[in-house]
Each structure stands twice: as structure tokens, then as C-alpha cells.
Amino acid sequence: MPELKFKPVRHNHKEFLAKAAKRQGFVEEYDALAVEYQVANQMLTARARAGLTQDAVAERMGTTKSAISRLESAGKHAPSLATLKKYAQAVGCELQVRLVPHKSA
């Protein structure tokens, strides 16, 4: 794994979710954004694996750090497939999209 060029902020997501789940309506809203959170998590993981900062990804994509920040924040922005493809290329990945049938009961 390449050495990271930035220092990630320590975050215990399980603790955060346990505390947040106590707030009224949180669980329903969080569950409604499950796919967005999965995509954001994959983006952050890919960027970290590539050892890149948001500034570096922005430069590779020809955009701004604030645009990358919006892309990586679940639920606040719905990026196009073209934008996701550019992001994937910038962090050394390829974008794959799948439609998975619901499991029948």
C-alpha cells in the first residue's frame, strides 16, 4: 500500500452510528441513503488507497477541492455517471455499476 500523503482524521463510525441512532428519525433517514453512503465510502477508500488528497484528485479531474468534497459527501450531491467515471480514473480505478435483482421472499 502506498504511503499516504495526508493524515486521515480518526473516526470510529460504529460509535458515531450508535450515538446518532438515538436521535429521532435518524435510522430511517440513514437507511434511505444506504446506497449513497456505500458509494461515498468506496470513493474515500479508493482515494486513500491511491494516497491522494482531495486537491490532487481535483487537479486530475480539472475541478476544485470543494467539488471533490461535495462528491465524497453522501446524500448532499448526486453525481452523474460521467463524473463518477472521471473520479474513478483520477484515483486509479474503473467504475462498475450493477443492477441486482431483489431477493424474492
ZIGIDA-V118048 format. One line per field, one symbol per residue. ss: DSSP state (A for helix, B for strand, O for the rest). phi: phi as a letter, one per 20 degrees, with the letter a starting at -180 (. if undefined). burial: + if it has 16 or more other ideal C-beta (glycine too) atoms within 10 Angstrom, else -. A space follows every 10 residues. Layout:
BEGIN
ss = ???
phi = ???
burial = ???
END
This chain:
BEGIN
ss = OOOOOOOOOO OOAAAAAAAA OOOOOAAAAA AAOAAAAAAA AAAAAAAAAA OOOAAAAAAA AOOOAAAAAA AOOOOOOOOO AAAAAAAAAA OOOOOOOOOO OOOOO
phi = .fffecdfff befffgffff ffffnfgfff ffdgffffff ffffffffff mdefgffgff emcdffffgf fedfnebdff fffffffgff dmcdecdcdd fffff
burial = ---------- ---------- ---------- -----+--++ --+--++--+ -+-+-+++-+ +-+---++-- ++-+----+- --++-+++-+ +-+------- -----
END
